[in-house]
Amino acid sequence: MPIAPPTHSVERSLRRAGAQLVAGVDEVGRGAWAGPVTVCAAVTGLRRAPEGLTDSKLITPRRRAELAPLLADWAHAYALGHASPLECDELGMTAALRLAAVRALEALPQRPDAVILDGKHDYLGGPWRVRTVIKGDQSCVSVATASVIAKVRRDAMMAELGGQYPAFAFEANAGYPSPVHREALSELGPTPHHRMSWAYLDDLPAWRHLKTTRSQVDSEQLSLGF
């Protein structure tokens, strides 16, 4: 069954409640073992979106690459924020997401009156006025726009790293677990771009001594899974 295209329903609701400028926010890289977590904040207004817009995960890489520049030109404004692997390690994922999101929102030309955040968990918090929407990247135009731009930009960053570390195939897996990525970790150990507090290091006897610790471990971290 085809998925309905995103609408401006939530954006209109927030406008009726007094928010003149609404930004949609989405992230990519939360579950990766390497690379930053990236957040995009997009302000789209209420104009008709480019054809084919939806959650970036539901679009082929080729179509995402075609759609992202169209969205960048079409949107009223957008901005990206990143939290580095080291910041993910030192802060934990929730705080790292908030840091990246604040960086994106504060980079917009104007501060939004309200933020639509994909998912059910408000990792942003005050003083931002937040509306969480489960599957907002499928249902809200501004969040879907942020989803595609964030995914394409982070994938491009990871492809550049792939040139520096060809054994890890970052250009194909974007730092997420894959057979090639797992094999490279076992043989070569982590790169400077890996998250060193993540649980996958527990499954690497030759490299687990490199693991860093925090007072709280994110439940989202995955083991190597051999």
C-alpha positions in Angstrom: 0.0 0.0 0.0 1.5 3.4 -1.0 2.5 5.7 1.8 0.6 9.0 1.7 2.8 12.0 1.0 3.7 14.4 3.9 1.3 17.3 4.5 1.4 20.6 6.3 -1.2 19.5 8.9 1.1 19.8 11.9 2.7 23.0 10.6 -0.8 24.6 10.2 -1.8 23.5 13.7 1.2 25.2 15.2 0.5 28.3 13.2 -3.1 28.4 14.4 -1.6 28.3 17.9 0.5 31.4 17.3 3.8 30.1 15.9 4.7 32.2 12.8 7.9 30.3 12.0 8.0 26.5 12.3 11.0 24.4 11.8 11.0 20.6 11.1 13.9 18.7 12.7 15.3 15.3 11.9 18.5 13.5 12.7 20.7 10.8 11.0 23.6 8.8 12.4 22.1 8.0 15.8 22.9 4.3 15.6 26.1 4.5 13.6 29.4 3.2 15.1 31.5 5.9 13.2 31.0 9.5 12.2 29.0 12.3 13.6 25.3 12.5 14.5 23.8 15.1 12.1 20.6 17.1 12.6 18.9 19.3 10.0 16.4 22.0 10.8 14.2 23.0 7.8 11.7 25.9 7.5 9.5 25.2 4.5 6.4 27.4 4.9 3.2 26.0 3.5 4.1 25.7 -0.2 3.6 22.5 -2.2 6.6 20.3 -1.7 8.7 18.8 -4.6 7.3 15.6 -6.0 8.4 12.4 -4.2 9.2 13.9 -0.8 9.0 11.5 2.1 11.1 9.9 4.8 14.7 9.6 3.4 14.9 6.0 4.4 12.1 5.2 2.0 13.8 6.9 -1.0 16.6 5.3 -3.1 20.1 6.8 -2.7 19.9 8.0 -6.3 16.5 9.7 -5.8 17.7 11.3 -2.5 20.7 12.7 -4.3 18.4 14.3 -6.9 15.9 15.5 -4.4 18.2 17.1 -1.8 19.4 20.1 -3.9 15.8 20.7 -5.0 14.7 20.8 -1.4 17.6 23.1 -0.5 16.6 25.6 -3.1 12.8 25.2 -2.4 12.9 25.5 1.4 12.7 29.0 3.0 15.7 28.1 5.1 17.6 25.1 6.4 20.7 24.5 8.6 22.8 21.6 9.7 24.3 20.8 13.1 26.7 18.0 13.9 27.9 16.4 17.1 31.3 14.6 16.7 32.1 11.0 17.6 34.0 12.4 20.6 31.0 14.5 21.7 28.8 11.4 21.3 31.1 9.5 23.6 31.5 12.3 26.2 27.9 13.4 26.4 25.9 10.3 25.5 23.5 10.2 22.5 20.6 12.2 24.0 22.8 15.1 24.9 24.7 14.8 21.6 21.5 15.0 19.7 20.4 18.1 21.6 23.8 19.7 20.9 23.5 19.0 17.2 19.9 20.2 17.0 20.6 23.4 18.8 23.5 24.1 16.5 21.2 23.6 13.5 18.4 25.7 14.9 20.7 28.5 16.0 22.2 28.5 12.5 18.9 29.4 10.9 18.5 33.0 9.7 15.6 33.4 12.2 14.8 31.6 15.4 11.7 29.4 14.9 8.7 29.9 17.2 8.1 26.1 17.2 9.9 23.0 16.3 8.5 19.7 15.0 10.7 16.9 16.2 10.6 13.5 14.6 9.8 10.7 17.0 8.1 10.4 20.4 11.0 11.6 22.6 11.7 15.3 23.0 15.5 15.3 23.2 15.6 19.1 22.6 13.6 20.5 25.6 13.3 24.1 26.8 13.5 26.9 25.9 12.4 25.5 22.6 8.7 25.0 21.9 8.6 21.4 20.7 5.9 19.2 19.1 7.0 15.6 18.8 5.4 13.6 15.9 6.0 9.8 15.5 7.0 9.2 11.9 7.1 12.9 11.4 9.6 12.3 8.6 6.7 10.6 6.7 3.8 12.8 7.6 5.2 16.4 8.0 6.6 18.3 5.0 9.2 20.2 7.0 10.5 17.1 8.9 10.7 15.1 5.7 12.7 17.9 4.1 15.1 17.9 7.0 15.3 14.1 6.8 16.4 14.0 3.2 18.9 16.9 3.5 20.5 15.5 6.7 20.8 12.0 5.2 22.4 13.2 1.9 24.8 15.6 3.6 26.0 13.0 6.2 26.3 10.3 3.6 28.6 12.6 1.6 30.7 13.3 4.7 31.1 9.6 5.3 31.9 8.9 1.7 34.9 11.3 2.1 36.0 9.4 5.1 35.7 6.2 3.0 38.4 7.5 0.8 40.7 7.8 3.8 39.8 4.4 5.2 38.9 2.2 2.3 38.8 -1.0 4.3 35.8 0.2 6.2 33.7 1.1 3.1 32.1 4.1 4.8 30.9 5.3 1.4 28.6 2.2 1.4 27.6 1.9 5.0 27.9 5.5 6.3 29.5 4.2 9.5 26.7 1.8 10.4 27.4 -1.9 11.1 27.8 -4.0 7.9 29.8 -7.1 7.2 32.7 -5.2 5.7 32.7 -2.7 8.5 32.7 -5.5 11.1 35.6 -7.3 9.4 37.7 -4.1 9.2 37.1 -3.4 12.8 38.2 -6.9 13.8 41.4 -6.7 11.7 42.4 -3.0 11.9 40.6 -1.7 15.0 38.7 1.6 15.2 39.6 4.7 13.4 39.7 8.2 15.0 36.2 8.6 13.7 34.7 5.7 15.6 32.6 6.1 18.8 34.8 4.7 21.4 32.2 4.2 24.2 29.9 2.0 22.0 29.2 -1.6 23.0 30.6 -3.1 19.8 34.1 -2.8 21.3 33.2 -5.4 23.9 33.2 -7.9 21.0 36.7 -7.0 19.8 39.2 -8.7 22.1 42.2 -7.1 20.5 40.8 -3.6 20.8 38.4 -3.5 23.8 41.1 -1.9 25.9 40.5 1.2 23.9 36.9 1.5 25.0 36.0 4.6 27.0 33.3 4.7 29.6 30.6 7.1 30.7 28.4 7.0 33.8 25.4 6.1 31.6 25.3 3.8 28.6 22.7 4.3 25.9 20.4 1.4 25.4 20.6 2.1 21.6 24.2 0.9 21.4 24.5 -2.4 19.6 27.1 -5.2 20.1 29.2 -6.4 17.2 26.9 -9.4 16.8 29.3 -12.0 15.4 
